[in-house]
Amino acid sequence: MSFSKTLLAGVSVCAMSAVPALARDLPPNIHLSSIIAKGHPSQRPHMKTNVHDPKATNYTVTYTFTASIPNSDYKTPITLLGETWLDSCTQPTKQAWKKLKDKKKAAKLTTGTSTGTITSCSGTIFTFQDIIYDLTSKTATKDEVTGELIAKNFDGYNLKLNAIIDITITK
């Protein structure tokens, strides 16, 4: 077989092997979106997974948020962060924050929900999973909160957001 026939045979084999992969049902582009109360935190994330491995069942993303909270919010619970996973303007039926920790022990943490819209999904009301932060230290100047937003079996994926929130407490 000549060199050019070998190349042509190789190209056709490659093309034929790619067809079944293209015919497989590729995973959705799963998004993560947030709602912010009182301007906390200062960054508004929007993430798009764009995962193209149809065998993947677990997807984890880590994101660091920053927030600035006045110490006048002492003993005033605020929504620190509200997040939701979504795909094609639908969200998981079950998702929740797990393993919430306040590294500096400057606040009491609880969870809650809030509702709102997302620009790309006009007319759809989403339920955001909130971290509620209640500052209990009058002397703290820094804090760090961590948690995992878990959604199991959403469009065939187990999703986890590892959230790290660096907090500056201002006077």
N, C-alpha and C positions, 0 to 999 in steps of 0.2 A: 504494500500500500504506500502511495506517495505521501510526502509530508503534507501537501494541501488536502488530500483526502482524509488524512488523520485529523487535521484541524477541523474540517467540516463535520466529521463524525463526532468529534468531541463537542462541538457547538450544538449539534442536534441532541445529543445525550443530555447536555446541560439544560437545554430548553425543555425537553420532555420531563426532566426531573423537577423543574421549577413549577410546572403546571399543577401538580397535586398540591404543592405548598400554597399556591395562589388561590386554589379553590377552597382551601380550608377556611373555616369561620375565624377570622382574626378578632382579637379582643377589642372591646370598645376603647375609645379615648376617654378615660375616666378623669374627672376634674375634682379639684378641691377648691372650695370657695369659702369666704368668710364674711361675717357681718361684724361691725365694730360699734361699740357703744362708748359715748363720751370721748371719742378720739383715741381710745386705747385699743390695741397697740398702735405704734406709729407706722407700721408697714402693713399694707393690705395685699396678702398673697393671692395669687391665682396660679394654680399648677395644673398642668395637663400631662398625663402619664405618657400617652402615645406609645404604649408598650406593644411590641409586635411579636411576642413569643407566645404562641397559642398554648403552650404547655404550662405556662406560669400560672400558679394558683394563688401565690402570695405576692403582695406588692406593698412595700414599705417605703415611706418617704420621711426624711427628717428635715425640719424647717425651724430656724431660729427667728423668733419675733423679738422686737424691742418695744418697750413701753415706758412711759414716764407718767408717774402718778403723784399728785400733790399729797403731802402728809395731812392735808385738811380732809382727805378721804378716810382718815382714821375712823374705824368702826362704822364705815359706810360701805356696804357690799356693792361692788361694781362688776359689770360683765367685762372680764379681762379679755376674753377671746371667745368667738362663736364660729364654729366651722361645720361644714357638711361636705360629704362626698357626693358627686352627682355624675350622671351620664345621660346625655340627650334630654336634659331638663327633668330627669327623674332622680330621686335620691333613695338610698337604702331604707327599707322599712324599719330596720333596727341598726342603730349605731350609737355608741356611747363612749364617754371618756373613762379610761381605766388608768390605774397606777398614778394618780395625781400626787405630786410631792411638792412641798415648799421647802427648798434646800436651806434657806436661812431661817425658817420658822418665824417669819415676820407677819404671817397672815393665816387666816382660816380659809380653806378652799372647799367649795361645794360645786355641784353641777346644776344646770338648769337648761331651759330651752328658750329660744326667741324665734320670731318669724320675720321674714323679709323677702325681698326679691333679689334677683341677679340680673344684671343688664342683658345678658344674652338669652334669657328665658323670660321675656316680658309676659306678664299676666300669671305667672306661676308663683305661688307663695311657698317658700321653703321653710323648714324647721331646722334651725341651727342648734348645734350642741354647744352649750356655753360652759366656760369655766368662770365661776363667780369668786372674786377675790375680796376678802374682808381684812383690811390691814389692821393688825392687832398690836403692832409695835410702834411706839411713838418715836423711837430713836433710830430705826432702820433707815439706811440710805440706799441700799441695794437689796435686791431679792432675785431669786431664780425659781421659776415654776416649771415643772416638767409633767408631761402626761401623754397618753396614747389615745388617739381617737380610733376606735376599732369598728369596722363594718364587716361582718362575715357574710360570705356567699352573695356578694352583690355583683351581678353579671358574671358569675363564675369566679370571682376573686375574693380573697380575704385581704382587706385593706387595713393598713395601719399608718397613721400619721404620728410620728414622734415629734411632739411639739416641745420646744425649749423657749421659754419666755424670759428674757433678761429685762429686769425692771429697775428703773432708777426712781427713787422716791425723793421728791423735791420739797423744799421748805416753802 
